[in-house]
Amino acid sequence: MRLPFLGKLTKIGLTPPAPAPGREGIGIGLIVKGEQAHIGEWARFHHAVGVRRFVVYDGAPGDGTADILRTVLPSGSLHVIPWIQNLRDSRLDREIHNQVLAYAHAAANFGADLRWMAFIDVDEFLIPARGDSLPEALAGLDVPAVSLPWHMFGHSGHAAPPDGGVLRNYTRRARDPMSDVRGVRAFKSLVDPCRLTALRVHSAETDAGDVTWNDRGEKVPMARRERPEFYSTDRIQLNHYYARSKAELEAKIARGPNLRGKAEEYGRKVRRTVENIEADEVEDLRAVRFLQRTGIDLG
């Protein structure tokens, strides 16, 4: 007899890899699907700011996204893994979150020789707030994990995709990254993969402890990271270009969520989130000024 649907499995525990001698640098784990329009800019930027390894889980092999990555990134830094399964615990009829599963696989299989791994999406950019690279920004930060708050960007007035890419064209975001307005507030994780013991999409546990740090190195229980005093962009600002243009938002809704069980409510949630982002916006030029200062070529 089939049991009632109890919801998705969103937290995965793992045994972290043993650290390799001389490990160093930063890696990123991400899932891609239908990202041909933006993956080149995203990859060029993160390679230019010092990301050493890209572990890419391809949710639509053959759509051209991975081909672009292979032309942009050095072969030794890129690992592309087909990722088209939909897995569930058959006893409980609970879907296993495919994105969390990819992150856990990336950390366990590619994290041994890295000091840091970030788990982000192609609409998210790690902007250094110190120096000209992520290694410079993170220098001296001796903690096992960092919770980076989302800075949520809307349409910035664009009905159609503008020329010149994302970073230069989308400059308006929700005023308060720590506001609790219908899902506008969230975090992504930057972790030491050799100390990672459990993770969700928006949080990570290290050394089996339910604590986290901001990028100033301040430690708090996970439940307290949503308080305003935890907020910091001292070293890195995580920009989430959630909406992009209006045309691209509709395409995003049409693609649907990672979890099939959420498809029906997905469109309503996405549009509501954009409305809340744009209800109280400020101009944010940190990424634009970083590009101007460093002269990074985004193609």
C-alpha positions in Angstrom: 0.0 0.0 0.0 1.3 3.4 -0.9 1.8 5.8 2.0 0.6 9.4 2.0 3.0 11.9 0.6 5.0 13.4 3.5 7.1 16.0 1.8 10.6 16.1 0.4 13.9 15.0 1.9 15.8 18.3 2.0 18.7 17.5 4.4 21.5 15.1 3.6 24.2 14.0 6.0 27.6 12.9 4.8 31.0 11.8 6.0 33.4 14.6 4.9 36.4 13.7 2.8 39.8 13.6 4.4 41.8 16.7 3.6 44.5 16.3 1.0 48.0 17.6 1.7 48.3 21.2 0.7 44.7 21.7 -0.1 43.8 25.2 -1.1 41.4 27.4 -3.2 37.7 27.6 -3.9 35.3 25.4 -5.7 31.7 25.8 -6.7 29.1 23.1 -7.0 26.0 24.0 -9.1 23.2 22.5 -11.2 22.5 23.8 -14.7 19.5 23.5 -17.0 18.7 25.8 -19.9 21.4 28.4 -18.9 22.9 29.0 -22.3 22.2 32.7 -22.2 24.0 33.4 -19.0 26.5 30.6 -18.2 29.3 32.3 -20.1 29.2 35.5 -18.1 28.8 33.6 -14.8 31.7 31.3 -15.5 34.1 34.0 -16.8 33.4 36.1 -13.8 33.9 33.4 -11.2 37.0 32.1 -12.9 38.4 35.6 -13.1 37.9 36.1 -9.3 39.8 33.0 -8.4 37.5 30.0 -8.4 39.7 27.0 -8.9 37.2 24.2 -9.6 33.7 24.1 -11.1 31.6 20.9 -10.4 28.6 21.2 -12.7 25.6 18.9 -12.5 24.0 19.0 -16.0 20.2 18.7 -15.7 19.7 18.8 -19.4 22.6 17.2 -21.3 22.7 18.3 -24.9 21.1 21.8 -24.4 24.4 23.5 -25.0 25.1 24.8 -21.5 28.0 22.4 -20.8 29.5 23.1 -24.3 29.7 26.8 -23.4 31.4 26.0 -20.1 34.0 23.9 -21.9 34.9 26.8 -24.2 35.1 29.3 -21.3 36.9 27.4 -18.6 40.2 25.5 -18.5 39.6 21.8 -18.9 41.4 20.9 -15.6 39.0 23.2 -13.6 35.7 21.8 -15.0 33.9 18.6 -14.1 30.5 18.1 -15.8 28.2 15.3 -14.4 24.9 14.3 -16.0 22.2 14.9 -13.4 18.7 14.0 -14.8 17.5 11.6 -12.1 14.4 12.0 -9.9 15.0 10.0 -6.8 12.7 9.2 -3.8 12.6 7.1 -0.7 10.1 4.5 -1.9 9.1 3.4 1.5 8.0 6.9 2.6 7.2 8.2 -0.9 9.4 11.2 -0.2 11.3 12.9 -3.0 15.0 13.5 -2.4 16.0 17.0 -3.2 18.1 16.8 -6.3 20.0 20.0 -5.7 21.0 19.0 -2.1 22.1 15.6 -3.4 24.3 17.3 -6.0 25.9 19.5 -3.4 26.6 16.5 -1.1 28.1 14.6 -4.1 30.3 17.6 -5.0 31.7 18.0 -1.5 32.3 14.3 -0.9 34.0 13.6 -4.3 35.7 16.9 -5.2 36.3 18.7 -1.8 39.4 17.0 -0.5 41.9 19.3 -2.1 39.8 22.5 -1.6 39.7 24.9 1.4 36.3 26.3 0.4 33.3 25.2 -1.6 30.3 27.4 -2.4 26.9 26.0 -3.4 25.2 28.5 -5.6 23.2 28.8 -8.8 23.9 30.5 -12.1 21.8 33.5 -11.2 24.0 34.0 -8.1 27.4 35.8 -8.1 30.0 36.0 -5.4 31.3 39.6 -5.4 34.5 40.2 -3.5 34.3 43.1 -1.1 38.0 43.0 -0.3 40.8 42.9 -2.9 40.3 41.8 -6.5 39.5 38.1 -5.9 37.7 35.7 -3.7 41.0 34.2 -2.2 42.0 37.8 -1.3 38.6 38.4 0.2 38.8 35.3 2.3 42.4 35.5 3.4 42.7 35.1 7.2 39.1 33.9 7.7 39.6 30.8 9.8 36.1 29.3 10.2 34.6 26.2 8.8 31.5 27.7 7.2 30.0 31.1 6.2 26.3 31.9 5.7 26.1 34.5 2.9 22.8 36.5 2.8 21.0 36.9 -0.5 20.9 40.3 -2.0 17.8 39.9 -4.2 17.6 41.8 -7.5 14.5 42.3 -9.6 13.9 43.4 -13.2 15.7 46.7 -12.9 13.2 48.0 -15.6 14.1 45.4 -18.2 11.3 43.8 -20.2 13.6 41.9 -22.5 17.2 40.7 -21.9 19.5 43.7 -22.3 22.9 43.7 -24.1 25.9 43.6 -21.9 25.0 40.8 -19.4 23.6 40.6 -15.9 26.2 42.2 -13.7 26.2 45.6 -15.5 22.5 45.9 -16.2 20.7 44.8 -13.0 21.5 47.2 -10.2 18.3 47.5 -8.2 17.6 45.1 -5.3 15.5 44.7 -2.2 16.6 47.3 0.3 17.0 45.0 3.3 18.7 41.6 2.7 17.6 40.5 6.2 13.9 41.3 5.7 11.4 38.5 6.2 9.1 39.3 3.3 7.6 36.2 1.7 10.8 34.4 1.0 13.0 37.4 0.1 15.4 36.5 2.9 17.7 33.5 2.5 21.3 32.4 2.6 23.7 30.3 0.6 26.7 28.5 2.1 30.5 28.7 1.7 32.1 25.8 3.6 35.2 23.8 4.3 34.2 20.6 2.5 36.5 18.5 4.8 34.4 19.5 7.8 30.9 19.4 6.2 28.6 16.9 7.9 25.1 17.8 6.7 23.5 20.3 4.3 20.4 21.7 2.8 20.1 24.1 -0.1 20.3 27.1 2.2 22.4 25.9 5.1 25.3 23.7 6.0 26.4 21.9 9.2 30.1 21.4 10.0 31.6 19.2 12.6 28.1 18.0 13.3 27.2 21.3 14.9 24.1 23.5 14.2 26.1 26.8 14.2 27.3 29.1 11.5 29.5 32.2 10.9 29.2 35.4 9.0 32.1 36.7 6.9 33.4 38.8 9.8 34.0 35.4 11.6 31.2 35.9 14.1 29.7 32.6 15.3 26.0 32.1 16.1 23.5 29.3 16.5 21.9 28.6 13.1 18.6 29.9 14.3 20.1 33.3 15.1 21.7 34.0 11.7 18.4 35.8 10.6 18.8 38.5 13.1 19.9 41.9 11.7 23.1 42.0 13.7 24.4 38.9 11.9 24.3 40.7 8.5 27.7 41.3 6.9 29.3 41.8 3.5 32.7 42.6 5.0 34.4 40.1 2.6 31.9 38.8 0.1 28.5 40.0 -1.2 26.2 37.3 -2.7 24.1 38.9 -5.4 21.0 36.9 -6.5 19.7 38.0 -9.8 16.3 36.4 -9.1 14.1 37.9 -11.8 16.4 39.2 -14.6 14.1 40.6 -17.4 10.3 40.1 -17.5 10.7 37.7 -20.5 13.3 35.6 -18.7 11.2 35.4 -15.6 8.3 33.9 -17.6 10.8 31.4 -19.1 12.0 30.5 -15.5 8.4 29.9 -14.4 7.8 27.7 -17.5 10.8 25.5 -16.7 9.4 24.8 -13.3 11.1 24.0 -9.9 13.7 21.3 -9.1 11.1 19.5 -7.1 8.2 18.2 -9.2 5.8 18.2 -6.3 6.1 22.0 -6.1 5.3 22.7 -9.8 1.7 23.8 -9.2 2.4 26.6 -6.8 5.8 27.6 -8.3 4.6 30.4 -10.6 2.6 32.1 -7.9 5.5 32.0 -5.5 8.0 33.4 -8.0 5.8 36.3 -9.1 5.0 37.1 -5.5 8.7 37.2 -4.6 9.5 39.6 -7.4 6.7 41.9 -6.3 8.1 42.0 -2.8 11.7 42.6 -4.0 10.5 45.6 -6.1 8.2 47.0 -3.4 11.2 48.6 -1.6 14.4 48.8 -3.7 17.7 50.5 -3.6 20.4 50.9 -6.2 23.4 48.6 -5.6 26.5 49.3 -7.8 29.0 47.1 -5.9 29.3 44.6 -8.8 29.5 47.3 -11.4 32.2 49.2 -9.5 34.1 45.9 -9.0 34.1 45.3 -12.8 35.2 48.9 -13.4 38.0 48.6 -11.0 39.3 45.2 -12.1 38.6 45.4 -15.8 37.4 41.8 -15.9 36.4 40.7 -19.4 33.0 39.0 -19.4 33.0 38.4 -23.1 
